[in-house]
Amino acid sequence: MKKLFFLTALLSLLASAPAIAQIKTPAPSPTCKISQEFGLVTADLEYSRPSAKGRKIFGELVPFGELWRVGANASTKIKFSDDATIGGTKLKAGTYAIYATPGEKEWSVIFYSNTSFWGTPGKDFKEEDVAARVTVPVQSVRDLVETFTMNFNNLRNNGADLEISWEYTKVVVPISVDTDTKVMADIKTTLDGPSAGAYRSEEH
């Protein structure tokens, strides 16, 4: 009886296109959002998480030597609340797309200023839009990472590591921030006290 009721309900839905459009199904590569503070900077990361599902990932599903969106669906994006440094290159506060060219022994990881692309820029890739590029070594992990994972680790007062892991591979992208300069500037401002102009502004 229950099976008959279910079948009847299913057939009713199939007969109605608007109803089908409203049905929600699980995303095969769910979106993940992470917000992490390190030093005096907040980094907001948004990416999609595909799973291996028995497939060979690097070298097959994700070819070596080709630009990859680092995840699935829309391009992975990271937003810095203040300036940060990647591989010796300073990035201004703002949002960047993250791309990578995986290799067997090392990856080239790119922070790209144009965040409008769904996946990679493809033939529209422009070198002038590369805000930072860093080459990082491939690390092997013993246990299978079934679902693509990005996270912040090794948090420090002057930075953090962005870790990218999938299958049996991990790469680490060091991020540094100039906390000392900002702290010293705040100390100086506090010790100097309000200016005469500030007092006049308060009087008005």
C-alpha positions in Angstrom: 0.0 0.0 0.0 2.8 2.4 0.9 4.7 1.6 -2.3 1.5 2.3 -4.3 1.0 5.6 -2.6 4.7 6.6 -3.2 4.4 5.6 -6.9 1.2 7.6 -7.3 2.9 10.7 -5.8 5.9 10.3 -7.9 3.9 10.0 -11.1 1.9 13.1 -10.1 5.2 15.1 -9.7 6.5 13.8 -13.0 3.4 15.1 -14.7 4.0 18.6 -13.3 7.0 20.5 -14.7 6.8 23.4 -12.2 6.8 20.9 -9.3 9.9 19.2 -10.7 11.6 22.5 -10.8 11.1 23.0 -7.1 12.5 19.6 -6.0 15.9 20.0 -4.3 18.5 17.3 -4.6 21.9 17.0 -2.8 24.8 18.8 -4.6 27.4 16.3 -5.9 30.1 18.8 -4.9 28.8 20.8 -1.9 29.9 24.3 -1.2 32.1 25.0 1.8 32.7 28.4 3.4 35.5 29.0 6.0 36.4 32.2 7.8 39.7 32.2 9.7 41.5 34.9 11.6 45.3 35.0 11.9 47.3 38.0 13.1 45.0 41.0 12.5 43.6 39.6 9.2 40.5 37.6 8.4 40.6 35.3 5.4 37.2 34.1 4.0 37.4 31.0 1.7 34.6 29.6 -0.4 35.0 26.5 -2.5 33.2 23.3 -3.7 34.1 19.8 -2.5 34.0 17.0 -5.0 34.7 13.4 -3.8 37.0 10.8 -5.4 34.4 8.0 -5.6 37.0 5.4 -6.6 38.5 7.5 -9.4 42.2 8.2 -9.9 42.4 12.0 -9.2 45.8 13.6 -10.0 47.2 12.7 -13.4 43.8 11.5 -14.7 40.7 13.3 -13.5 42.8 16.3 -12.8 45.6 16.2 -15.4 49.1 17.2 -14.7 50.3 20.4 -16.3 46.9 22.0 -16.9 45.3 24.9 -15.0 42.7 23.6 -12.5 39.9 25.5 -10.7 41.0 23.9 -7.4 37.7 22.1 -6.5 34.5 22.0 -8.6 31.8 24.3 -9.9 32.5 28.0 -9.6 36.1 29.0 -9.1 37.5 28.9 -5.5 37.7 32.3 -4.0 39.5 33.8 -1.0 39.0 37.2 0.5 41.5 39.0 2.7 40.4 41.8 5.0 43.8 43.4 4.9 47.1 43.0 2.9 48.7 39.6 2.9 51.9 38.1 1.2 52.0 35.0 -0.9 55.4 33.7 -2.0 57.0 37.0 -1.5 54.3 38.9 -3.4 52.1 41.3 -1.5 48.3 41.0 -2.2 46.1 44.0 -1.4 43.0 43.4 0.7 40.3 42.0 -1.5 39.0 38.9 -3.2 41.0 36.6 -5.5 40.3 33.4 -7.4 42.6 30.5 -6.6 43.9 28.3 -9.5 46.6 25.7 -9.6 48.6 23.7 -12.2 49.3 20.4 -10.5 52.4 18.4 -11.2 53.8 15.1 -9.9 56.4 16.8 -7.6 55.2 20.4 -7.3 52.2 22.7 -8.0 52.0 26.2 -9.3 49.3 28.0 -7.3 47.9 31.3 -8.6 45.9 34.0 -6.9 44.0 35.6 -9.7 42.4 39.1 -9.5 39.6 38.5 -12.0 37.0 36.4 -10.0 34.2 36.5 -12.7 35.0 33.1 -14.2 32.8 30.0 -13.4 35.8 27.7 -13.8 39.3 28.5 -15.1 39.7 31.5 -17.5 40.7 29.2 -20.3 41.7 31.2 -23.4 40.8 34.4 -21.6 43.7 33.9 -19.1 45.7 37.1 -18.7 49.1 37.2 -17.1 48.4 40.8 -15.9 45.5 39.4 -13.7 47.9 37.1 -11.8 48.2 38.9 -8.4 50.6 36.2 -7.0 52.1 32.9 -8.1 53.9 30.5 -5.8 55.4 27.0 -6.5 54.9 24.5 -3.6 56.1 20.9 -3.2 53.8 17.9 -3.3 53.4 16.0 -0.1 52.1 12.5 0.1 49.6 11.5 2.8 49.1 8.0 4.0 45.3 8.0 4.4 42.9 8.6 1.6 41.3 12.1 1.6 38.0 11.1 -0.1 36.6 14.6 -0.3 38.6 17.5 -1.6 39.6 19.7 1.4 41.0 23.1 1.9 41.7 24.5 5.3 43.9 26.9 7.3 46.5 25.4 9.6 49.6 26.3 11.5 48.1 29.6 12.6 50.6 32.2 13.7 50.6 35.9 14.7 52.2 36.7 11.4 50.4 34.2 9.1 49.0 30.8 8.4 49.2 27.9 6.0 46.5 27.2 3.4 46.4 23.4 3.0 44.9 21.8 -0.1 44.3 18.0 0.2 42.7 15.3 -2.0 43.3 11.6 -2.6 46.9 11.0 -1.3 48.2 14.5 -2.1 48.6 17.6 -0.1 50.2 21.0 -0.9 50.7 23.8 1.6 50.7 27.5 0.6 52.2 29.8 3.3 50.5 33.1 3.8 52.2 35.9 5.8 50.8 39.1 7.2 52.6 42.2 8.6 51.1 42.2 12.1 54.1 43.9 13.8 53.8 47.0 11.7 50.1 47.3 12.3 50.5 46.8 16.1 53.3 49.4 16.3 51.2 51.9 14.3 48.2 51.4 16.6 50.5 51.8 19.7 51.9 55.1 18.3 48.4 56.4 17.5 47.2 55.5 21.0 50.2 57.1 22.7 50.1 60.2 20.6 46.5 60.7 21.7 43.8 62.7 19.9 45.0 65.7 17.8 43.9 69.3 18.4 41.7 69.0 15.3 39.9 66.0 16.9 39.1 68.1 19.9 37.7 70.9 17.8 35.6 68.4 15.8 34.1 67.1 19.0 33.2 70.6 20.1 31.1 71.0 17.0 
